[in-house]
Amino acid sequence: MESEEYKNTDGDFDDEASEEFEELDQISRVALLIDDLNNEDPLAQQNSIEKLGTIVQVLGKHRTVDELIPMLTELIDKIDSNSELLMHLAQELGNLTDFLGSDFCIELCKPLELICAADENMVRDKAQKSLLKVCDLLEKPSTRTEFYEIVERLSKGDLYSMRIASCYLLAKTYTKTYNSEVRDKLFKDLSGDDTPMVRRAIAINLGEFAEAIKYPIDIVLESYKSLLDDQQDAVKIESLKNSCILAKLIQQDSSLSQVEKDKKLEDEILIPVVKASENKKSWRLRFSVAELLDELTHIIGKELADKHIKPMVEALISDTEPEVKSEILLKVIEIMEFVKPDLILDKIIALTTDTSQHVRESLAECICKIASHVDTELYVSKALPGMCQLMKDATTEVRVCVLENIETVTQVIGQENIDALIIPALLELTTDKQWRVRYGIAQFFPKLAKIFGKELYIEKMEKVSLDFLSDNVFQIREQSMKNLVDLKITLGEDWFERTAKEKVREFSRSEKCSIRIQSIFLVRIIHDHIDPDILNKDIIPVIIGLKDDSVPNIKFNISKTLDELSGLLSRENIFIGKSALTSLCENDSDEDVKYFSKKALSNEVFSI
């Protein structure tokens, strides 16, 4: 008994000692991490920075604030030439907000404020995001004021990088500080800063600042118009990107009547945008206008759109730069819901002979999709000939683009025009030398069947679509096999079963090995969609009959197919299949054929 008591006591002592040693070991490791913050080796410093979370958990909140943060603040001067270390430090300081909480996180602002002076955008970006994390946690009025004072110091800093950082922080502080006059003045000062990069930064954040203010946003609108007149294109473009946000806020302002809203939209948003669209010196600015016109149109409504958007669209469609024309063509579909299409349609059709391939590609998509937005008679008389012309374009990408979007046209133009114009154009493309064009046609066959109906499709397109099963390009053959399953919905079960049986037999007798193997691939695709009796009676025996083929690829694909379809085989085909597999396994000289036939024989279905 005494011995047992001694052992128990000794065991308790060992457990306590072990915990104490572990605690001491952790403290030692943290002490080493802290020492490594001043190590000359950047890798050691980075390792310590990445483990700041571990360090603060051991130190606790008070020691972190009193000892660690001052140390990190001093470290910034030592590593200011190493952007990667600064970036990691800025990110990890932001992560410490979760540990320090709302009471102590304000202390992180001092080192982060210093990092905001960095020249590297990525470093500043991490510091800004970390400061915003701090701002989100602030609850006490005193700490909110303190945070705003940091932003204000940055906005008046000697270095442009500090002022850039303040642009990204200002909107966030708006609802957390008390003096709107001071904030507004600070915003105006930044909008008129001497450094273009600072003005660009405030332009990027115009929308966010306006959303923070809510109503009224007159101060932001004033800066918006001023920045759109800036000498630097980059500033204008970033300012222009906020047009839709500002327009939405005007529409949502309940203090204004609709007449007042329309007047404000016209004066403050639309007239500046029109001016930007007419800028002859900067195609990038005109491109930016083209990018936003569809969204802006939906915000301002039909009346203002017809007055201001339509002339801009007409001008941009006729622009000298292909990039601008391409972009506005892709936006036209949405815009046409709000403006009368007549003149725009004339401008669009004129681009069928444009020298730029990219413009004609965008036109191909546009001219097809607008069919549902234009009067049918107008579309048939004006746009349809242009679309047919694009189907004969010299560039493959243009022809393919028409095919990808032609479904909308066929739903609108009526059967007479489909027979007279679409079908002849499609038949011509089925013999195109470019395989991608034929592939585009192949993808479209099931849709055509739904559009044409069973009788017309069989009369006009069945032969061509089945010929594609023997195309020289595998992707086209594969797509055509998948089409058989999709066509079953429209053309019926009888057509599908008859066609499947005929094609498997036909392909199995072909002189070309690429077509004979097609019969096996076809079975793999259709086996789940065909009656098991027909599969076993008319199709599986044909496949097994290829076991004596001279091409190893065909023989081992027979083995793979029998293995895959084993659960569907009739008893008779199981015996015949087993015999074929045994023959291939024992007598064939090709190693792959032996391997796959042996693997198939291991299937329990063939164990009878």
Sequence and secondary structure as in RCSB ss.txt:
>XXXX:A:sequence
MESEEYKNTDGDFDDEASEEFEELDQISRVALLIDDLNNEDPLAQQNSIEKLGTIVQVLGKHRTVDELIPMLTEL
IDKIDSNSELLMHLAQELGNLTDFLGSDFCIELCKPLELICAADENMVRDKAQKSLLKVCDLLEKPSTRTEFYEI
VERLSKGDLYSMRIASCYLLAKTYTKTYNSEVRDKLFKDLSGDDTPMVRRAIAINLGEFAEAIKYPIDIVLESYK
SLLDDQQDAVKIESLKNSCILAKLIQQDSSLSQVEKDKKLEDEILIPVVKASENKKSWRLRFSVAELLDELTHII
GKELADKHIKPMVEALISDTEPEVKSEILLKVIEIMEFVKPDLILDKIIALTTDTSQHVRESLAECICKIASHVD
TELYVSKALPGMCQLMKDATTEVRVCVLENIETVTQVIGQENIDALIIPALLELTTDKQWRVRYGIAQFFPKLAK
IFGKELYIEKMEKVSLDFLSDNVFQIREQSMKNLVDLKITLGEDWFERTAKEKVREFSRSEKCSIRIQSIFLVRI
IHDHIDPDILNKDIIPVIIGLKDDSVPNIKFNISKTLDELSGLLSRENIFIGKSALTSLCENDSDEDVKYFSKKA
LSNEVFSI
>XXXX:A:secstr
 HHHHHHHHHHHHHHHHHHHHHHHHHHHHHHHHHHHTT S HHHHHHHHHTHHHHHHHHHHHHIIIIIHHHHHHH
HHHSTT HHHHHHHHHHHHHTHHHHHHHHGGGGHHHHHHHTT S HHHHHHHHHHHHHHHHH  SHHHHHHHHHH
HHHHHT SSHHHHHHHHHHHHHHHTT S HHHHHHHHHHHHT SSHHHHHHHHHTHHHHHHHH S  HHHHHHHH
HHHT S HHHHHHHHTTHHHHHHHHHT TTS HHHHHHHIIIIIIHHHHHHHT SS HHHHHHHHHHHHHHHHHH
 HHHIIIIIHHHHHHHHT SSHHHHHHHHHHHHHHTTTS  HHHHHHHHGGGG S HHHHHHHHHHHHHGGGTS 
HHHIIIIIHHHHHHHTT SSHHHHHHHHHHTHHHHTTS HHHIIIIIHHHHHHHTT SSHHHHHHHHHHHHHHHH
HH HHHHHHHTHHHHHHGGG SSHHHHHHHHHHHHHHHHHH HHHHHHHHHHHHHHHHT SSHHHHHHHHHHHHH
HGGGS HHHIIIIIHHHHHGGGG S HHHHHHHHHHHHHTGGG  HHHHHHHHHHHHHHHHH   HHHHHHHHHH
HTSGGGG 
